[in-house]
Amino acid sequence: MKTNEIGLKIKESKALVEKLNDLLANYEIYYQNLRNFHWNVTGPHFFELHAKFEELYNEANVGIDEVAERILTLGIRPFSSFEEFIENSVIQEAKLVTDAKEMVEIIRDNLNTLLNLEREALETAAEQGDEGTVTLISDYITSKEKTVWMLSAYLK
């Protein structure tokens, strides 16, 4: 069976890349939601949420780049257009949200969507013996789980 440049089976890598591209598309919409909220949050929690949304979108930006580069490492082209992101994302654009609490709830829900996609990708990568993807995704899961816990605590 043919392998890619890093020695993984091409056919199996294609199945994983489908999951990674779905993750990438959702990550992009999540990122844009964070930018939207960072720019538009108002009210008594402005300073803390403005800073938190910036922290989260900077983290998401790194994740987006790493996922896209992992797809390239597996020898396949990552999604790279807004059309592809929107068509392949379960996460929806959060338009005209003005309530700060609703913003936090949306971000928490977006993170849970990303977690589900990451768990699926992790399982597929593990089945294929793709330790590079397993390590990358495992670290994302740990970080997002903590953030979901913190956002949930904020909402109580």
Buried (B, 14 or more C-beta within 10 A) or exposed (E): EEEBEEEBBEEBBEEBBBBBBBBBBBBBBBBBBBBBBBEBBEEEBEEEBBEBBBEBBEBBBEBBEBBBEBBEBBBBEBBEEEEBBBEBBEBEEBEEBEEBEEBBBBBBBBBBBBBEBBEBBBBBBBEBEBEEBBEBBBEBBEEBBEBBEEBEEBEE
